[in-house]
């Protein structure tokens, strides 16, 4: 959603309005450009929700300063489906219409916190950082039978297990305690596991940060390489479920 399908922020009705909404650039703020396709202005909301009252608008093609980002209602926009909202000035715009050059968050969280991957209390053999580093050593383009359709086992191996203990990726998702899951959240920290449903076995892959993931098969049968949530959805028609901390049935 940002890299391939660029998405990014809003527009005001006119240059003067744009300046008023954007304002001064705070420390660690990010920038983006609003793209609505239709040429219509993007509504700035009082809250990170499509039901929030309008506090202004930003013209298509306007550059904006994003002071922080947060999660809110899910929106289907130019850059895919996202529940991320960008704060610009005194309101929020859906990140699904803002190009920032990244698939992940580019600004601090509006509540001052950022989501992180953690293996605390999970009994994993590797930390999140170690699992990501190990996963990167496994990248290849060959058709390796050990990778073909073995997404859930591959994730488990990245964390030091021989198998996940779950029959399929989808079943794995249903078994993970709710306190460790983030349904519908597209901002997956490095080491977090993204899950999908396709009416059958589903799919899962590990985040390496910045909106990028390592997945088997998406770049060819038996391969293992970089991809995005948007690519899995568009190429395989999978439904994104959300992400979870690296919890494995085999260890519980």
Secondary structure as the mmCIF struct_conf table of DSSP 4:
data_model
#
loop_
_struct_conf.conf_type_id
_struct_conf.id
_struct_conf.beg_label_comp_id
_struct_conf.beg_label_asym_id
_struct_conf.beg_label_seq_id
_struct_conf.end_label_comp_id
_struct_conf.end_label_asym_id
_struct_conf.end_label_seq_id
BEND BEND1 UNK A 3 UNK A 3
TURN_TY1_P TURN_TY1_P1 UNK A 4 UNK A 5
STRN STRN1 UNK A 8 UNK A 8
BEND BEND2 UNK A 13 UNK A 14
HELX_RH_AL_P HELX_RH_AL_P1 UNK A 15 UNK A 22
BEND BEND3 UNK A 24 UNK A 24
TURN_TY1_P TURN_TY1_P2 UNK A 27 UNK A 28
STRN STRN2 UNK A 30 UNK A 34
BEND BEND4 UNK A 37 UNK A 38
HELX_LH_PP_P HELX_LH_PP_P1 UNK A 40 UNK A 41
STRN STRN3 UNK A 42 UNK A 45
BEND BEND5 UNK A 46 UNK A 49
TURN_TY1_P TURN_TY1_P3 UNK A 50 UNK A 51
BEND BEND6 UNK A 52 UNK A 52
HELX_LH_PP_P HELX_LH_PP_P2 UNK A 53 UNK A 53
STRN STRN4 UNK A 54 UNK A 58
TURN_TY1_P TURN_TY1_P4 UNK A 60 UNK A 61
STRN STRN5 UNK A 63 UNK A 66
STRN STRN6 UNK A 68 UNK A 77
TURN_TY1_P TURN_TY1_P5 UNK A 78 UNK A 79
STRN STRN7 UNK A 80 UNK A 88
TURN_TY1_P TURN_TY1_P6 UNK A 89 UNK A 90
STRN STRN8 UNK A 91 UNK A 94
HELX_RH_3T_P HELX_RH_3T_P1 UNK A 95 UNK A 97
STRN STRN9 UNK A 98 UNK A 99
BEND BEND7 UNK A 101 UNK A 101
BEND BEND8 UNK A 103 UNK A 104
BEND BEND9 UNK A 107 UNK A 107
STRN STRN10 UNK A 109 UNK A 109
TURN_TY1_P TURN_TY1_P7 UNK A 110 UNK A 111
BEND BEND10 UNK A 112 UNK A 112
TURN_TY1_P TURN_TY1_P8 UNK A 120 UNK A 122
BEND BEND11 UNK A 125 UNK A 126
HELX_RH_AL_P HELX_RH_AL_P2 UNK A 128 UNK A 137
TURN_TY1_P TURN_TY1_P9 UNK A 138 UNK A 138
STRN STRN11 UNK A 140 UNK A 140
BEND BEND12 UNK A 142 UNK A 142
TURN_TY1_P TURN_TY1_P10 UNK A 145 UNK A 149
HELX_RH_AL_P HELX_RH_AL_P3 UNK A 151 UNK A 158
TURN_TY1_P TURN_TY1_P11 UNK A 159 UNK A 160
BEND BEND13 UNK A 162 UNK A 162
BEND BEND14 UNK A 165 UNK A 168
HELX_RH_AL_P HELX_RH_AL_P4 UNK A 169 UNK A 175
BEND BEND15 UNK A 176 UNK A 176
HELX_RH_3T_P HELX_RH_3T_P2 UNK A 178 UNK A 180
STRN STRN12 UNK A 181 UNK A 183
TURN_TY1_P TURN_TY1_P12 UNK A 184 UNK A 184
HELX_LH_PP_P HELX_LH_PP_P3 UNK A 188 UNK A 189
TURN_TY1_P TURN_TY1_P13 UNK A 190 UNK A 191
STRN STRN13 UNK A 193 UNK A 197
BEND BEND16 UNK A 199 UNK A 201
STRN STRN14 UNK A 203 UNK A 209
TURN_TY1_P TURN_TY1_P14 UNK A 210 UNK A 211
STRN STRN15 UNK A 212 UNK A 216
BEND BEND17 UNK A 217 UNK A 217
TURN_TY1_P TURN_TY1_P15 UNK A 218 UNK A 219
BEND BEND18 UNK A 220 UNK A 220
TURN_TY1_P TURN_TY1_P16 UNK A 221 UNK A 222
STRN STRN16 UNK A 224 UNK A 227
HELX_RH_AL_P HELX_RH_AL_P5 UNK A 229 UNK A 236
HELX_LH_PP_P HELX_LH_PP_P4 UNK A 238 UNK A 238
STRN STRN17 UNK A 239 UNK A 244
BEND BEND19 UNK A 246 UNK A 246
HELX_RH_3T_P HELX_RH_3T_P3 UNK A 249 UNK A 251
#
